[in-house]
């Protein structure tokens, strides 16, 4: 962005104390990430951002928002007083979005939204100036930040939108008024807060609350909860999945160690993605559907999908220090995601005499159903397919108990939260050069430390 303080003050219906002609070239709420020409947004949460104003100034901030009535207002920097800095940042994002006026694609889902976002951006970047959500900046702070970071020549804005409570996607939809919305799937993520998948589906559908009348809703047609709710929308709709009543459905699918291939019902084009698993083919079909919406040919879409770069820690392959192949998928975890990863991992060929080893950490935020949901993963683990299982965390004890009848003690291992070091040592002593290893767990379990040691 590039905007004079006078314009920002007008957009926020406030006044600027300082030089109104100052040009702002960036916005940041982390004082450490402020650069010259930056506008500092002091958010109030566990810590009060106002306390870091000196750090922001030292890093080059040209101006700051400031909550009305908050003490110690700086005098050596331009100040725009506002009732609520977060609301002001959202209002500024809303204004800047209208000013640049890109087409907006909004993506949500219990799993796959970041991968799908990356795929969609790759598909559209061939012909359009695209700006996308970085990392997982997908909440009421991250979405406006993403908007404010886009360049003035942006033609399509691809936004990942997350939620952990009712009303959150409604708010993000109102902020962005998307032209296209995508729901990847409904799983058990955040079931602790919602109680049922029906309520999760209701909350996910909020992304369509401000979908433009001439827009399109693209969703996973294999999910009955979404089909039921989509019928109530007047906008255009398209589905993707693996059933023959989907608009786009897979007619062929193969998963290899480092990639997957597929074909679809209405095209002779062969598609390939640098990720494995049926769930990632589903994400790719969502991207295919969005690409078609914008007039991309299947050949162009296939070329983009084959070369896209996924966000870090999503099914990344790394080499271990004894020569083993390690698949790291440790950004987040829930029952649907674990099942998908284990299924995909189990389809990978290993040399005779070598093994598939799974390292699973707790799935967090599952609430009162956590024990049951961990225990129920038992049915996706087969000793003939997943030869060794390492379980880490308090909740994984439930899965350990459920697997004791299937796995002998030599091939089933359990470690409490304070035993990571012991697990790492046991893994390093166990893994052979041509084994393959998968690590999957919630980010809060910090399995990246295990990956680092194995690497």
The 8 nearest C-alpha neighbors of each residue, nearest first, counted from 0:
[[1, 24, 150, 25, 147, 148, 151, 2],
 [0, 2, 24, 23, 22, 3, 25, 151],
 [3, 1, 23, 22, 4, 0, 6, 24],
 [2, 4, 22, 5, 6, 21, 20, 23],
 [3, 5, 19, 7, 6, 21, 8, 20],
 [4, 6, 19, 8, 3, 7, 9, 20],
 [7, 5, 9, 4, 3, 8, 10, 2],
 [6, 8, 4, 10, 9, 5, 11, 3],
 [9, 7, 13, 11, 5, 14, 6, 10],
 [8, 10, 12, 6, 11, 7, 13, 5],
 [11, 9, 7, 8, 12, 6, 91, 94],
 [10, 12, 8, 9, 13, 7, 87, 91],
 [13, 11, 9, 10, 8, 14, 7, 81],
 [12, 14, 8, 11, 9, 80, 79, 15],
 [15, 13, 8, 79, 16, 12, 80, 9],
 [14, 16, 79, 78, 17, 8, 19, 77],
 [17, 15, 78, 77, 79, 14, 18, 19],
 [16, 18, 77, 15, 19, 78, 76, 62],
 [17, 19, 20, 21, 77, 16, 15, 4],
 [20, 18, 5, 4, 21, 17, 15, 3],
 [19, 21, 18, 3, 4, 22, 5, 17],
 [22, 20, 19, 3, 18, 4, 23, 61],
 [23, 21, 3, 2, 20, 4, 24, 1],
 [24, 22, 36, 2, 1, 37, 3, 25],
 [23, 25, 1, 0, 36, 37, 22, 2],
 [26, 24, 37, 23, 0, 38, 36, 27],
 [25, 27, 38, 37, 39, 147, 28, 40],
 [28, 26, 39, 29, 33, 40, 38, 32],
 [27, 29, 40, 39, 41, 30, 42, 26],
 [30, 28, 31, 32, 27, 33, 39, 40],
 [31, 29, 55, 33, 32, 54, 28, 51],
 [30, 32, 29, 33, 55, 54, 58, 34],
 [33, 31, 30, 29, 34, 27, 58, 28],
 [32, 34, 30, 31, 37, 58, 27, 55],
 [35, 33, 59, 37, 58, 60, 36, 32],
 [34, 36, 59, 37, 60, 61, 33, 58],
 [35, 37, 61, 23, 24, 60, 34, 59],
 [36, 38, 60, 25, 26, 34, 35, 61],
 [39, 37, 26, 62, 63, 60, 61, 25],
 [40, 38, 63, 27, 28, 26, 41, 37],
 [39, 41, 28, 64, 42, 27, 63, 84],
 [42, 40, 48, 49, 28, 39, 84, 43],
 [43, 41, 48, 40, 84, 85, 47, 44],
 [42, 44, 47, 48, 46, 41, 45, 49],
 [45, 43, 46, 47, 42, 48, 41, 85],
 [44, 46, 47, 43, 48, 42, 50, 49],
 [47, 45, 44, 43, 48, 42, 50, 49],
 [46, 48, 43, 49, 50, 44, 42, 45],
 [47, 49, 41, 42, 50, 51, 43, 46],
 [48, 50, 41, 51, 47, 52, 42, 65],
 [51, 49, 48, 52, 47, 53, 41, 46],
 [52, 50, 54, 49, 48, 53, 30, 55],
 [51, 53, 55, 54, 49, 50, 56, 30],
 [54, 52, 56, 55, 51, 57, 50, 30],
 [53, 55, 57, 51, 52, 56, 30, 58],
 [54, 56, 30, 52, 58, 53, 57, 60],
 [57, 55, 60, 53, 59, 58, 54, 52],
 [56, 58, 54, 55, 59, 53, 60, 52],
 [59, 57, 55, 56, 33, 34, 60, 54],
 [58, 60, 35, 34, 56, 57, 61, 33],
 [61, 59, 37, 56, 55, 62, 35, 36],
 [62, 60, 36, 37, 38, 59, 76, 77],
 [63, 61, 77, 38, 76, 60, 78, 39],
 [64, 62, 39, 78, 38, 40, 65, 79],
 [63, 65, 79, 40, 80, 78, 84, 39],
 [66, 64, 80, 81, 79, 63, 67, 78],
 [65, 67, 81, 82, 69, 80, 83, 84],
 [68, 66, 80, 82, 69, 81, 65, 83],
 [67, 69, 70, 66, 65, 82, 72, 80],
 [68, 70, 66, 67, 71, 72, 65, 49],
 [71, 69, 72, 68, 67, 49, 66, 73],
 [72, 70, 73, 69, 49, 74, 50, 68],
 [71, 73, 70, 74, 69, 65, 78, 49],
 [74, 72, 75, 71, 76, 78, 52, 77],
 [73, 75, 76, 72, 77, 78, 17, 71],
 [76, 74, 73, 77, 56, 17, 78, 62],
 [75, 77, 62, 74, 61, 78, 73, 17],
 [78, 76, 17, 62, 16, 63, 18, 61],
 [79, 77, 63, 16, 62, 15, 64, 80],
 [78, 80, 64, 15, 65, 14, 63, 81],
 [79, 81, 65, 67, 66, 64, 78, 13],
 [82, 80, 66, 83, 67, 65, 84, 79],
 [81, 83, 66, 67, 84, 80, 87, 86],
 [82, 84, 86, 81, 85, 66, 87, 67],
 [83, 85, 87, 86, 42, 88, 66, 40],
 [86, 84, 88, 87, 83, 42, 89, 140],
 [85, 87, 89, 83, 88, 84, 90, 82],
 [86, 88, 84, 90, 85, 89, 91, 83],
 [89, 87, 91, 85, 86, 90, 84, 92],
 [88, 90, 92, 86, 87, 91, 143, 93],
 [91, 89, 87, 93, 92, 88, 86, 94],
 [90, 92, 94, 88, 93, 89, 87, 95],
 [93, 91, 89, 95, 143, 90, 94, 147],
 [92, 94, 90, 96, 91, 95, 174, 89],
 [95, 93, 91, 97, 92, 96, 90, 98],
 [96, 94, 98, 92, 97, 93, 91, 99],
 [95, 97, 93, 99, 98, 94, 100, 92],
 [98, 96, 100, 94, 95, 99, 93, 101],
 [97, 99, 95, 96, 100, 94, 151, 93],
 [100, 98, 96, 151, 97, 101, 95, 153],
 [101, 99, 97, 98, 96, 102, 154, 95],
 [102, 100, 154, 155, 99, 153, 103, 156],
 [101, 103, 155, 156, 178, 154, 100, 104],
 [104, 102, 177, 156, 178, 155, 101, 157],
 [103, 105, 179, 157, 177, 180, 178, 158],
 [106, 104, 180, 158, 177, 159, 181, 157],
 [107, 105, 181, 159, 160, 180, 182, 112],
 [106, 108, 182, 160, 112, 161, 159, 181],
 [109, 107, 183, 182, 184, 110, 112, 185],
 [108, 110, 186, 185, 188, 184, 111, 187],
 [111, 109, 108, 112, 184, 336, 183, 186],
 [110, 112, 114, 113, 115, 183, 282, 108],
 [111, 113, 115, 107, 114, 108, 110, 116],
 [114, 112, 116, 115, 111, 117, 159, 135],
 [115, 113, 117, 111, 116, 112, 309, 118],
 [114, 116, 118, 112, 282, 117, 113, 111],
 [117, 115, 113, 119, 114, 118, 112, 120],
 [116, 118, 114, 120, 115, 119, 309, 121],
 [117, 119, 115, 121, 116, 120, 286, 114],
 [120, 118, 286, 122, 116, 121, 117, 115],
 [119, 121, 117, 123, 122, 118, 124, 116],
 [122, 120, 118, 124, 119, 123, 307, 303],
 [123, 121, 119, 303, 300, 120, 124, 290],
 [122, 124, 120, 125, 121, 127, 126, 119],
 [125, 123, 127, 121, 126, 129, 122, 120],
 [124, 126, 123, 127, 122, 121, 303, 299],
 [127, 125, 124, 123, 128, 295, 122, 129],
 [128, 126, 124, 129, 123, 125, 154, 155],
 [127, 129, 153, 154, 124, 155, 152, 130],
 [130, 128, 155, 124, 153, 127, 156, 154],
 [129, 131, 156, 149, 157, 153, 155, 128],
 [132, 130, 157, 158, 156, 133, 129, 120],
 [131, 133, 158, 145, 159, 136, 134, 157],
 [132, 134, 135, 136, 131, 145, 310, 137],
 [133, 135, 136, 132, 310, 113, 311, 137],
 [136, 134, 137, 133, 132, 113, 159, 141],
 [137, 135, 141, 134, 133, 132, 142, 138],
 [136, 138, 160, 141, 161, 159, 142, 135],
 [139, 137, 141, 140, 142, 161, 136, 160],
 [138, 140, 141, 142, 171, 143, 137, 167],
 [141, 139, 138, 142, 143, 144, 85, 136],
 [140, 142, 136, 137, 138, 144, 143, 139],
 [141, 143, 145, 137, 144, 138, 140, 139],
 [144, 142, 146, 92, 145, 89, 141, 140],
 [145, 143, 141, 147, 142, 146, 148, 140],
 [146, 144, 142, 148, 143, 147, 132, 141],
 [145, 147, 143, 144, 148, 149, 92, 142],
 [146, 148, 144, 145, 92, 149, 143, 0],
 [147, 149, 145, 146, 144, 0, 150, 25],
 [150, 148, 146, 147, 130, 153, 0, 151],
 [149, 151, 152, 153, 0, 148, 130, 147],
 [150, 152, 153, 99, 0, 149, 1, 98],
 [153, 151, 150, 154, 128, 99, 149, 101],
 [154, 152, 128, 150, 151, 129, 155, 101],
 [155, 153, 101, 128, 129, 127, 102, 152],
 [156, 154, 102, 129, 101, 153, 103, 157],
 [155, 157, 103, 130, 129, 131, 101, 102],
 [158, 156, 131, 104, 103, 130, 105, 155],
 [159, 157, 105, 132, 131, 104, 106, 160],
 [158, 160, 106, 137, 105, 132, 107, 116],
 [161, 159, 137, 107, 106, 158, 138, 105],
 [162, 160, 137, 138, 107, 159, 163, 168],
 [161, 163, 167, 164, 168, 138, 160, 165],
 [162, 164, 189, 161, 165, 192, 167, 193],
 [165, 163, 162, 167, 166, 192, 193, 202],
 [164, 166, 202, 167, 163, 168, 162, 193],
 [167, 165, 169, 168, 170, 164, 202, 205],
 [166, 168, 170, 169, 165, 162, 164, 171],
 [169, 167, 171, 206, 170, 205, 166, 172],
 [168, 170, 205, 166, 172, 167, 171, 206],
 [169, 171, 173, 167, 168, 172, 174, 166],
 [172, 170, 168, 174, 173, 169, 175, 167],
 [171, 173, 169, 206, 175, 174, 209, 170],
 [174, 172, 170, 171, 209, 176, 175, 169],
 [173, 175, 171, 172, 93, 170, 176, 89],
 [174, 176, 172, 177, 173, 171, 93, 103],
 [177, 175, 209, 172, 173, 210, 174, 211],
 [178, 176, 103, 210, 179, 175, 104, 105],
 [177, 179, 214, 103, 211, 210, 104, 102],
 [180, 178, 104, 215, 214, 177, 216, 105],
 [179, 181, 105, 216, 104, 106, 217, 177],
 [180, 182, 106, 217, 218, 216, 105, 107],
 [183, 181, 218, 108, 107, 184, 106, 219],
 [182, 184, 108, 219, 218, 111, 181, 112],
 [185, 183, 108, 182, 219, 109, 186, 110],
 [184, 186, 109, 108, 200, 187, 199, 196],
 [187, 185, 109, 188, 335, 184, 196, 110],
 [186, 188, 190, 189, 333, 196, 334, 335],
 [187, 189, 190, 109, 186, 333, 365, 364],
 [190, 188, 191, 192, 364, 163, 187, 365],
 [189, 191, 193, 194, 187, 192, 188, 365],
 [192, 190, 366, 365, 189, 364, 193, 194],
 [191, 193, 190, 189, 194, 164, 163, 366],
 [194, 192, 190, 195, 191, 198, 199, 189],
 [193, 195, 190, 191, 192, 198, 196, 199],
 [196, 194, 197, 198, 193, 190, 199, 187],
 [195, 197, 199, 198, 200, 187, 186, 185],
 [198, 196, 200, 195, 199, 201, 224, 194],
 [197, 199, 201, 200, 196, 195, 193, 202],
 [198, 200, 196, 202, 197, 201, 193, 203],
 [199, 201, 203, 197, 198, 202, 196, 204],
 [202, 200, 198, 204, 199, 203, 197, 205],
 [201, 203, 199, 200, 165, 205, 204, 198],
 [204, 202, 200, 205, 201, 199, 206, 108],
 [205, 203, 206, 201, 202, 207, 200, 208],
 [206, 204, 169, 208, 207, 168, 203, 202],
 [205, 207, 168, 204, 172, 208, 169, 203],
 [208, 206, 210, 205, 209, 204, 180, 172],
 [209, 207, 205, 206, 210, 169, 172, 173],
 [210, 208, 176, 172, 207, 173, 211, 177],
 [211, 209, 207, 177, 176, 208, 178, 214],
 [212, 210, 214, 213, 178, 209, 177, 176],
 [211, 213, 214, 234, 210, 233, 215, 178],
 [212, 214, 211, 234, 215, 235, 178, 210],
 [215, 213, 178, 211, 212, 179, 234, 210],
 [216, 214, 235, 179, 236, 234, 217, 180],
 [215, 217, 236, 180, 179, 181, 235, 237],
 [218, 216, 181, 237, 238, 236, 180, 215],
 [217, 219, 182, 238, 181, 220, 183, 239],
 [220, 218, 239, 221, 238, 183, 184, 240],
 [219, 221, 238, 222, 239, 245, 240, 218],
 [220, 222, 219, 240, 223, 242, 241, 245],
 [221, 223, 220, 224, 225, 219, 226, 184],
 [224, 222, 226, 225, 227, 221, 220, 228],
 [225, 223, 227, 222, 226, 200, 228, 197],
 [226, 224, 228, 223, 227, 222, 229, 200],
 [225, 227, 223, 229, 228, 224, 220, 230],
 [228, 226, 225, 224, 229, 230, 223, 231],
 [227, 229, 225, 230, 226, 231, 224, 204],
 [230, 228, 226, 231, 232, 227, 225, 236],
 [229, 231, 228, 232, 227, 226, 233, 225],
 [230, 232, 229, 228, 233, 227, 234, 226],
 [233, 231, 229, 230, 234, 228, 235, 236],
 [232, 234, 231, 235, 212, 230, 236, 229],
 [235, 233, 232, 212, 215, 214, 213, 236],
 [236, 234, 215, 216, 214, 233, 237, 213],
 [235, 237, 216, 215, 217, 234, 238, 229],
 [238, 236, 217, 246, 216, 218, 239, 235],
 [239, 237, 220, 246, 218, 245, 219, 217],
 [240, 238, 247, 219, 245, 220, 248, 246],
 [241, 239, 248, 221, 219, 220, 242, 281],
 [240, 242, 248, 249, 243, 221, 239, 245],
 [243, 241, 244, 245, 240, 248, 221, 220],
 [242, 244, 245, 248, 241, 246, 247, 264],
 [243, 245, 242, 246, 220, 248, 247, 238],
 [246, 244, 238, 247, 239, 243, 248, 242],
 [245, 247, 238, 237, 239, 248, 244, 243],
 [248, 246, 239, 245, 238, 264, 263, 240],
 [249, 247, 241, 240, 263, 239, 245, 264],
 [248, 250, 263, 241, 251, 262, 264, 261],
 [251, 249, 263, 262, 264, 248, 252, 261],
 [250, 252, 261, 262, 249, 253, 263, 260],
 [251, 253, 261, 260, 254, 262, 249, 250],
 [254, 252, 260, 259, 261, 255, 251, 276],
 [253, 255, 259, 275, 276, 258, 260, 252],
 [254, 256, 258, 257, 259, 347, 275, 253],
 [257, 255, 347, 258, 275, 254, 348, 259],
 [256, 258, 255, 274, 273, 275, 259, 316],
 [259, 257, 273, 274, 275, 255, 272, 256],
 [258, 260, 254, 275, 272, 253, 271, 255],
 [261, 259, 271, 253, 270, 252, 272, 254],
 [260, 262, 252, 251, 270, 269, 253, 271],
 [261, 263, 251, 269, 250, 249, 270, 268],
 [264, 262, 249, 250, 248, 265, 266, 247],
 [263, 265, 250, 248, 266, 249, 247, 262],
 [266, 264, 263, 267, 247, 248, 262, 246],
 [265, 267, 268, 263, 264, 262, 297, 269],
 [268, 266, 269, 265, 262, 263, 264, 297],
 [267, 269, 266, 270, 297, 262, 298, 301],
 [268, 270, 262, 261, 267, 271, 260, 301],
 [271, 269, 301, 261, 260, 262, 268, 272],
 [270, 272, 260, 305, 259, 261, 304, 269],
 [271, 273, 305, 274, 259, 258, 304, 260],
 [274, 272, 258, 257, 305, 259, 271, 275],
 [275, 273, 258, 272, 257, 259, 279, 314],
 [276, 274, 259, 258, 254, 257, 343, 255],
 [277, 275, 343, 278, 279, 254, 280, 259],
 [276, 278, 280, 279, 281, 343, 275, 339],
 [279, 277, 281, 280, 276, 339, 282, 111],
 [278, 280, 282, 281, 277, 276, 283, 275],
 [279, 281, 283, 277, 282, 278, 284, 276],
 [280, 282, 278, 284, 279, 283, 240, 277],
 [283, 281, 279, 285, 115, 280, 284, 111],
 [284, 282, 280, 286, 285, 281, 287, 279],
 [285, 283, 287, 281, 286, 282, 239, 288],
 [284, 286, 288, 282, 283, 287, 239, 289],
 [287, 285, 119, 283, 289, 284, 288, 118],
 [288, 286, 284, 290, 285, 289, 283, 291],
 [287, 289, 285, 291, 286, 290, 284, 292],
 [290, 288, 292, 286, 291, 287, 285, 293],
 [291, 289, 287, 295, 293, 292, 288, 286],
 [290, 292, 294, 295, 288, 293, 289, 287],
 [293, 291, 289, 290, 294, 288, 295, 215],
 [294, 292, 291, 290, 295, 289, 123, 288],
 [295, 293, 291, 292, 296, 290, 289, 297],
 [294, 296, 291, 290, 293, 299, 300, 297],
 [297, 295, 299, 298, 300, 294, 291, 290],
 [296, 298, 300, 299, 301, 268, 295, 291],
 [297, 299, 301, 296, 300, 302, 268, 295],
 [300, 298, 296, 302, 297, 301, 295, 303],
 [299, 301, 297, 303, 302, 298, 122, 304],
 [302, 300, 298, 270, 304, 303, 299, 297],
 [301, 303, 299, 305, 300, 304, 298, 306],
 [304, 302, 122, 300, 306, 301, 305, 121],
 [305, 303, 301, 307, 306, 302, 272, 300],
 [304, 306, 272, 271, 302, 303, 307, 301],
 [307, 305, 304, 303, 308, 302, 273, 272],
 [306, 308, 304, 121, 305, 303, 118, 309],
 [307, 309, 306, 310, 117, 118, 273, 121],
 [310, 308, 114, 117, 311, 307, 313, 118],
 [309, 311, 313, 134, 308, 312, 114, 117],
 [310, 312, 313, 309, 315, 134, 330, 314],
 [313, 311, 328, 330, 329, 315, 327, 314],
 [312, 314, 328, 315, 311, 310, 330, 327],
 [315, 313, 328, 327, 326, 312, 316, 274],
 [314, 316, 327, 326, 313, 312, 317, 328],
 [317, 315, 326, 325, 327, 314, 324, 318],
 [316, 318, 325, 324, 326, 315, 319, 454],
 [317, 319, 324, 325, 323, 322, 454, 320],
 [320, 318, 454, 323, 322, 453, 321, 324],
 [319, 321, 454, 322, 453, 318, 323, 432],
 [322, 320, 432, 319, 323, 431, 430, 318],
 [323, 321, 432, 319, 320, 318, 433, 324],
 [322, 324, 432, 319, 433, 434, 435, 321],
 [325, 323, 435, 318, 317, 319, 436, 322],
 [326, 324, 436, 317, 316, 437, 435, 318],
 [327, 325, 316, 437, 315, 314, 436, 438],
 [326, 328, 315, 438, 314, 329, 312, 437],
 [329, 327, 314, 313, 439, 312, 438, 330],
 [330, 328, 439, 440, 331, 312, 327, 442],
 [329, 331, 442, 312, 328, 441, 313, 332],
 [332, 330, 441, 442, 329, 440, 333, 328],
 [331, 333, 441, 440, 362, 336, 337, 439],
 [332, 334, 336, 362, 335, 188, 337, 187],
 [335, 333, 337, 336, 338, 187, 372, 332],
 [336, 334, 338, 337, 333, 186, 339, 187],
 [335, 337, 339, 333, 338, 334, 332, 340],
 [338, 336, 340, 334, 339, 335, 341, 333],
 [339, 337, 341, 335, 336, 340, 342, 334],
 [338, 340, 336, 342, 337, 341, 343, 335],
 [339, 341, 343, 337, 342, 338, 344, 336],
 [342, 340, 344, 338, 343, 339, 345, 337],
 [343, 341, 345, 339, 340, 344, 338, 346],
 [344, 342, 276, 340, 346, 345, 341, 339],
 [343, 345, 341, 346, 342, 347, 340, 437],
 [344, 346, 342, 343, 347, 384, 341, 385],
 [345, 347, 343, 344, 348, 342, 254, 255],
 [348, 346, 345, 344, 256, 255, 349, 343],
 [347, 349, 346, 350, 256, 255, 345, 344],
 [348, 350, 353, 351, 347, 354, 434, 435],
 [351, 349, 353, 352, 348, 433, 354, 434],
 [352, 350, 353, 349, 354, 348, 433, 434],
 [351, 353, 350, 354, 349, 433, 434, 431],
 [354, 352, 434, 351, 350, 433, 349, 355],
 [353, 355, 434, 386, 356, 435, 349, 352],
 [354, 356, 435, 385, 386, 436, 434, 387],
 [357, 355, 387, 436, 388, 386, 385, 354],
 [356, 358, 388, 437, 436, 389, 438, 359],
 [359, 357, 389, 438, 390, 437, 388, 439],
 [358, 360, 390, 439, 440, 438, 391, 357],
 [361, 359, 440, 391, 392, 390, 439, 444],
 [362, 360, 392, 395, 394, 440, 363, 441],
 [361, 363, 441, 332, 333, 440, 360, 364],
 [362, 364, 365, 361, 441, 332, 333, 443],
 [365, 363, 366, 191, 189, 362, 190, 188],
 [366, 364, 191, 369, 190, 363, 368, 189],
 [367, 365, 191, 368, 369, 364, 190, 192],
 [366, 368, 369, 365, 191, 370, 371, 194],
 [369, 367, 371, 366, 370, 365, 372, 191],
 [368, 370, 365, 372, 366, 371, 367, 373],
 [371, 369, 373, 372, 368, 397, 374, 394],
 [370, 372, 374, 368, 373, 369, 375, 397],
 [373, 371, 375, 369, 374, 370, 368, 334],
 [372, 374, 370, 398, 375, 371, 376, 369],
 [373, 375, 398, 371, 397, 372, 376, 401],
 [376, 374, 372, 377, 373, 371, 378, 398],
 [375, 377, 378, 374, 373, 379, 398, 372],
 [376, 378, 375, 379, 380, 374, 402, 401],
 [377, 379, 376, 380, 375, 381, 374, 402],
 [380, 378, 377, 376, 338, 381, 341, 342],
 [381, 379, 377, 378, 385, 382, 376, 384],
 [380, 382, 384, 383, 385, 379, 386, 378],
 [383, 381, 386, 385, 384, 406, 380, 405],
 [384, 382, 381, 386, 385, 380, 355, 345],
 [383, 385, 381, 382, 345, 386, 355, 380],
 [386, 384, 355, 382, 381, 387, 356, 383],
 [385, 387, 382, 355, 384, 354, 356, 383],
 [388, 386, 356, 410, 385, 411, 357, 355],
 [387, 389, 357, 411, 356, 358, 412, 410],
 [388, 390, 358, 412, 413, 357, 411, 359],
 [391, 389, 413, 359, 395, 358, 360, 412],
 [392, 390, 360, 414, 415, 413, 395, 359],
 [393, 391, 416, 415, 361, 395, 394, 360],
 [392, 394, 395, 415, 396, 416, 361, 391],
 [395, 393, 396, 392, 361, 397, 370, 373],
 [394, 396, 398, 397, 392, 393, 361, 390],
 [397, 395, 399, 394, 398, 393, 400, 413],
 [398, 396, 374, 395, 400, 399, 394, 370],
 [397, 399, 374, 401, 395, 400, 396, 373],
 [398, 400, 396, 402, 401, 397, 395, 403],
 [401, 399, 397, 398, 403, 402, 396, 374],
 [400, 402, 398, 399, 403, 374, 377, 397],
 [403, 401, 399, 405, 404, 400, 406, 377],
 [404, 402, 406, 405, 400, 401, 399, 407],
 [403, 405, 402, 406, 401, 407, 400, 399],
 [406, 404, 402, 403, 407, 382, 381, 401],
 [407, 405, 403, 404, 411, 402, 410, 382],
 [406, 408, 409, 410, 411, 403, 405, 404],
 [407, 409, 411, 410, 406, 412, 403, 404],
 [410, 408, 407, 411, 412, 406, 387, 388],
 [409, 411, 387, 408, 407, 406, 388, 412],
 [412, 410, 388, 408, 409, 406, 387, 389],
 [411, 413, 389, 390, 388, 410, 414, 408],
 [412, 414, 390, 389, 391, 399, 415, 411],
 [415, 413, 391, 418, 390, 392, 422, 416],
 [414, 416, 392, 418, 417, 393, 391, 413],
 [417, 415, 392, 418, 393, 419, 391, 414],
 [416, 418, 415, 419, 414, 420, 392, 421],
 [417, 419, 421, 415, 420, 414, 416, 422],
 [420, 418, 422, 421, 417, 423, 416, 414],
 [421, 419, 423, 422, 418, 424, 417, 449],
 [420, 422, 424, 418, 423, 419, 425, 414],
 [423, 421, 419, 425, 420, 424, 426, 418],
 [424, 422, 426, 420, 421, 425, 427, 449],
 [423, 425, 427, 421, 426, 422, 428, 420],
 [426, 424, 422, 428, 423, 427, 429, 421],
 [427, 425, 429, 423, 428, 424, 430, 422],
 [426, 428, 424, 425, 429, 430, 423, 453],
 [427, 429, 425, 426, 430, 424, 431, 423],
 [430, 428, 426, 427, 425, 431, 424, 387],
 [429, 431, 427, 426, 428, 434, 432, 323],
 [430, 432, 434, 433, 429, 323, 321, 353],
 [433, 431, 322, 323, 321, 434, 430, 319],
 [434, 432, 323, 431, 353, 322, 435, 350],
 [435, 433, 354, 353, 323, 431, 432, 355],
 [434, 436, 324, 355, 323, 325, 356, 354],
 [435, 437, 356, 325, 357, 355, 326, 324],
 [438, 436, 326, 357, 325, 327, 358, 356],
 [439, 437, 358, 327, 359, 328, 357, 326],
 [438, 440, 329, 359, 328, 360, 358, 437],
 [441, 439, 360, 332, 329, 359, 361, 362],
 [440, 442, 331, 332, 362, 443, 444, 363],
 [441, 443, 330, 331, 444, 445, 329, 440],
 [442, 444, 441, 445, 363, 440, 331, 446],
 [443, 445, 442, 441, 446, 360, 440, 361],
 [446, 444, 447, 443, 442, 448, 441, 449],
 [445, 447, 449, 448, 444, 329, 450, 440],
 [446, 448, 450, 445, 449, 451, 329, 327],
 [449, 447, 451, 446, 450, 445, 452, 453],
 [448, 450, 446, 452, 447, 451, 423, 453],
 [451, 449, 447, 453, 448, 452, 454, 446],
 [450, 452, 448, 454, 449, 453, 447, 446],
 [453, 451, 449, 454, 450, 448, 423, 427],
 [454, 452, 450, 319, 451, 320, 449, 427],
 [453, 319, 451, 320, 452, 450, 318, 317]]
